[in-house]
Every structure is written in structure tokens, then in C-alpha cells.
């Protein structure tokens, strides 16, 4: 099946990008948390739940907002026709460590449910799915580095065997202030959208 990338985004320590174009530079080399607030104000999604998310979810959320800012989920595709397949190295380690820290002091033992809820990487998927009403398959695979071959084969299978119309795929990883999100909107090349990049083993 001939698939193509119709939009892509990246959020890293240097800035926010859409289709290879810099949208917002991190000129002051701010840490993730203040820069994420700046990105949120720039994209202006008006989504109050964002402020309760952990860092991994905020990273994925902002990269997805940029990805779909002008390329909304197709009106011809229901939520069940859209898949979300991501790769990640550090899982939810930032929230895991924060939750663990709450156990260390037995005299001040107050584990926070607001932290605990983010101690699984699939919460990141859930935040994206809720925001964009995606009800198709969603999975996050742990890998040492972005594995384009694996993601390509998995997404290709979804289109061929499960008849998906669109898929958001890529890499979202956050650990100790180091972060990178690279997301791609994959569609059948026959759709009435320009294919910006080829979807193959080397797409990421």
C-alpha cells in the first residue's frame, strides 16, 4: 500500500517545528517546563487539562497540537479509523521517580494520586486520544532509539489489514529535562493532500 506523510512536527530543546519550518525558537534555552508554557501560549489550544499533565504528556500533547494545527483528523475518517502508534525509550520515568520520592520519607508519607496517575506511558496516548477523539488502536512501544523499520511495518500492517485511514506515529521521549518529540501524520497517498515526505523504513 502506498502511504505518505502529509504533516510532521518536532518539539525539542531548540524549538517547535511544523513540516520542517521553525514555528517557535527556544531562544533563551529555557528548561522544558517554562518553554512548554511558552509553546502552549503560542499554539493556544485552550485546554485547561494541559496544566495538570506530567512532562511526558505535555510534550506529546504540544507536538500533536502542532502536527494537527492545519491538518486536522480527516472529516472523512471517524475516530475508529485513526491509529496512534508511538515509540519511547524512557517510559514514564520522570513521573515514576517523582512518585517513588514520595515514599522515601516515612514521616511525610503523602503519595500523590495526581502524580501516580501518570506512571504509565499509555496515559500519554490517552491524553492525545481524548483531545482528538481517536478511538482506533493506540500503542506505545519501548525501544532504545527511534526504530523506523519497526514503526513502518506496524503502521503499514494497520492500513493493510485493519483498514485504517490515518495514523499518528513517531517518537516521544522525556527524561531528566532531556526531551524530543517527532510526530508524523500518515495517510494513503491517494488522499487529496500533498505528500510531504515518503513513508518508509527511514521516515524517522
C-alpha positions, 0 to 999 in steps of 0.5 A: 500500500502506498502511504505518505506523510502529509504533516510532521512536527518536532518539539525539542530543546531548540524549538517547535517545528511544523513540516520542517519550518521553525514555528517557535525558537527556544531562544533563551534555552529555557528548561522544558517546563517554562518553554512548554508554557511558552509553546502552549501560549503560542499554539493556544489550544485552550485546554485547561487539562494541559496544566495538570499533565506530567512532562511526558504528556505535555510534550506529546500533547504540544507536538500533536497540537502542532502536527494537527494545527492545519491538518486536522483528523480527516472529516472523512475518517471517524475516530475508529479509523485513526491509529496512534502508534508511538515509540519511547525509550524512557517510559514514564520515568520522570513521573515514576521517580517523582512518585517513588520520592514520595515514599522515601520519607516515612514521616511525610508519607503523602503519595500523590494520586495526581502524580501516580496517575501518570506512571504509565506511558499509555496515559500519554496516548490517552491524553492525545486520544481524548483531545482528538477523539481517536478511538482506533488502536493506540500503542506505545512501544519501548525501544532504545532509539527511534526504530523506523523499520519497526514503526513502518511495518506496524503502521503499514500492517494497520492500513493493510489489514485493519483498514485504517485511514490515518495514523499518528506515529513517531517518537516521544521521549522525556527524561531528566529535562532531556526531551524530543518529540517527532510526530508524523501524520500518515495517510494513503497517498491517494488522499487529496493532500500533498505528500510531504515526505515518503513513508518508509523504513527511514521516515524517522 
